[in-house]
Amino acid sequence: MTENVLIAGAGIGGLTAALALHARDVDVTVIERTDLRPLGVGINLLPHAVRELYELGLGDRLSRIAVAPAAVAYYDTDGALLFREQRGIDGGYGYPQYSVHRGLLQMLLLSALRDRLGPNAVHDNCELVGFDESDGCVRVHTSSGDLVAGALVGADGIHSCVRRRIHRGPDPLLWSGSRMFRGAVDGEPFLDGRTMSIVKGANGVDLVVYPIGGGQLNWVVMLPEAQQGPLPGDAKWNRPGDRSEVLRHVDHWNLHWLDAADLVRRTEPVLEYPMVDREVLPWWGRGRVTLLGDAAHPMYPVGANGGSQAIVDAAVLAEELSRDPVHGLRGYEDRRRPETAKVVEANREMHRAGATQRPDDLARVTAKYRTDTKADRSHA
Ligand SMILES: Cc1cc2nc3c(=O)[nH]c(=O)nc-3n(C[C@H](O)[C@H](O)[C@H](O)COP(=O)(O)OP(=O)(O)OC[C@H]3O[C@@H](n4cnc5c(N)ncnc54)[C@H](O)[C@@H]3O)c2cc1C
């Protein structure tokens, strides 16, 4: 059935899926709406995702562009340590955790795919606009004409067109009530140079800051400003944010080991994104179509699982399709849908618990998150 798989979307999930399918001798093509530039700022890959990239032979290249955090540590606004837990190899996992620039990660995956499949492996500036299933194949309508494939994987992100076409009912973005201001900027290493730091400010304001390789520091400031509910406006990854809104909250902090206000002042551009997800879907696909990554299970970007779960999806999809070309799409969904639904819920819970500054609560929340998301399974 799946003699040729067409993946819509050359993001982190779509590119990894193409590499994983190719590694298992499944014929694959990727289409991408944009002209593929290294967009975004920092992203974190947990050991269960890093393991899959190592399996694809990308471990060395990844380690050269990323930083492997040794710990996640929580601080108050005077820079005093509240709680610390080790991560990656230092935390006893079998693989490192990596903090990396999302755009550089995407370009690494793209260049590996082009090396392995040839220069035309990804058709860029080619947008999926619809599809029909008939005569034992999927006819995919794109901005550059029709393509025919044995299966279609919608890896087209949080605003997925494939998802909209197979789930016709209401499927709104659900807003946590927080906005995230983000940026990456050159900066000296702080603390031991391998600590992902979370500063707990007043009224639920959090600063998350960590090195991402290339001498850059990535930061995110979360500002709670409304009750959970419908999102006013939309969610765009590259929307510019107003740095003065962030400075208002951090300019009196005195961390000693990092000048948070200076970091924000020097960052160009400051970006803004609402913390959103969507309701968990009862099914991802029928027949020859399925979803992957944010298209299937958009989640709050807390817990470092957005990109990580997309990468695990990619590995399982390839495994199931190579094992059973007829029922592989459903086998993939049966394994991944319940797992990712738990992560979506765990991220919501982690966000709700976020205002606490008590060390024992922080220890409890992070331990529960690890259990709920089965992160423990990649321990050595
Ligand atoms: C521009 C951008 C910047 C981001 N920046 C960050 C960041 O700084 N930090 C972070 O944690 N996460 C960021 N993300 C999200 C993060 O990449 C994902 O949450 C995660 O990696 C899951 O990846 P994904 O492949 O499912 O989705 P994405 O990485 O979002 O990839 C989806 C891809 O599908 C393409 N696409 C969309 N519609 C169509 C269509 N109709 N036809 C063909 N192609 C289509 C998009 O252009 C995109 O390349 C960003 C996403 C994007 C698109």
The ligand as a MOL file (V3000), in Angstrom:
LIG
                    3D

  0  0  0     0  0            999 V3000
M  V30 BEGIN CTAB
M  V30 COUNTS 53 58 0 0 0
M  V30 BEGIN ATOM
M  V30 1 C 9.0080 29.0320 11.8420 0
M  V30 2 C 8.9570 28.2110 13.0970 0
M  V30 3 C 9.6740 28.6070 14.2220 0
M  V30 4 C 9.6190 27.8560 15.3920 0
M  V30 5 N 10.3630 28.2650 16.4580 0
M  V30 6 C 10.3720 27.5100 17.5770 0
M  V30 7 C 11.1860 27.8690 18.6820 0
M  V30 8 O 11.8920 28.8660 18.6460 0
M  V30 9 N 11.1740 27.0830 19.7960 0
M  V30 10 C 10.3770 25.9650 19.8460 0
M  V30 11 O 10.3710 25.2670 20.8700 0
M  V30 12 N 9.5950 25.5930 18.8280 0
M  V30 13 C 9.5720 26.3430 17.6850 0
M  V30 14 N 8.7870 25.9540 16.6380 0
M  V30 15 C 7.9250 24.7720 16.7810 0
M  V30 16 C 8.6720 23.4860 16.7970 0
M  V30 17 O 9.4870 23.3620 15.6510 0
M  V30 18 C 7.6630 22.3700 16.8760 0
M  V30 19 O 6.8340 22.5490 18.0100 0
M  V30 20 C 8.2650 20.9940 17.0240 0
M  V30 21 O 9.5730 20.9160 16.5840 0
M  V30 22 C 7.4190 19.9440 16.2730 0
M  V30 23 O 7.7770 19.9960 14.9030 0
M  V30 24 P 6.8190 19.7480 13.6900 0
M  V30 25 O 7.6940 19.2150 12.6040 0
M  V30 26 O 5.6280 18.9740 14.0750 0
M  V30 27 O 6.3050 21.1970 13.3020 0
M  V30 28 P 7.1030 22.4380 12.7430 0
M  V30 29 O 8.5160 22.3950 13.1590 0
M  V30 30 O 6.2710 23.6070 13.0860 0
M  V30 31 O 7.0970 22.1990 11.1580 0
M  V30 32 C 5.9540 22.2530 10.3410 0
M  V30 33 C 6.4080 22.5280 8.9120 0
M  V30 34 O 5.3010 22.3820 8.0170 0
M  V30 35 C 5.3250 23.4280 7.0690 0
M  V30 36 N 3.9540 23.5890 6.5390 0
M  V30 37 C 2.8890 24.1420 7.1610 0
M  V30 38 N 1.8020 24.0620 6.3800 0
M  V30 39 C 2.1820 23.4220 5.2430 0
M  V30 40 C 1.4930 23.0400 4.0600 0
M  V30 41 N 0.1690 23.2650 3.9020 0
M  V30 42 N 2.1910 22.4240 3.0620 0
M  V30 43 C 3.5250 22.1680 3.2060 0
M  V30 44 N 4.2290 22.5260 4.3200 0
M  V30 45 C 3.5580 23.1270 5.3350 0
M  V30 46 C 5.8310 24.6160 7.8850 0
M  V30 47 O 6.3150 25.6520 7.0700 0
M  V30 48 C 6.9140 23.9520 8.7210 0
M  V30 49 O 8.1620 23.9270 8.0490 0
M  V30 50 C 8.8070 26.6950 15.4500 0
M  V30 51 C 8.0610 26.2920 14.3250 0
M  V30 52 C 8.1400 27.0350 13.1470 0
M  V30 53 C 7.3470 26.5800 11.9170 0
M  V30 END ATOM
M  V30 BEGIN BOND
M  V30 1 1 1 2
M  V30 2 1 2 3
M  V30 3 2 2 52
M  V30 4 2 3 4
M  V30 5 1 4 5
M  V30 6 1 4 50
M  V30 7 2 5 6
M  V30 8 1 6 7
M  V30 9 1 6 13
M  V30 10 2 7 8
M  V30 11 1 7 9
M  V30 12 1 9 10
M  V30 13 2 10 11
M  V30 14 1 10 12
M  V30 15 2 12 13
M  V30 16 1 13 14
M  V30 17 1 14 15
M  V30 18 1 14 50
M  V30 19 1 15 16
M  V30 20 1 16 17
M  V30 21 1 16 18
M  V30 22 1 18 19
M  V30 23 1 18 20
M  V30 24 1 20 21
M  V30 25 1 20 22
M  V30 26 1 22 23
M  V30 27 1 23 24
M  V30 28 2 24 25
M  V30 29 1 24 26
M  V30 30 1 24 27
M  V30 31 1 27 28
M  V30 32 2 28 29
M  V30 33 1 28 30
M  V30 34 1 28 31
M  V30 35 1 31 32
M  V30 36 1 32 33
M  V30 37 1 33 34
M  V30 38 1 33 48
M  V30 39 1 34 35
M  V30 40 1 35 36
M  V30 41 1 35 46
M  V30 42 1 36 37
M  V30 43 1 36 45
M  V30 44 2 37 38
M  V30 45 1 38 39
M  V30 46 1 39 40
M  V30 47 2 39 45
M  V30 48 1 40 41
M  V30 49 2 40 42
M  V30 50 1 42 43
M  V30 51 2 43 44
M  V30 52 1 44 45
M  V30 53 1 46 47
M  V30 54 1 46 48
M  V30 55 1 48 49
M  V30 56 2 50 51
M  V30 57 1 51 52
M  V30 58 1 52 53
M  V30 END BOND
M  V30 END CTAB
M  END
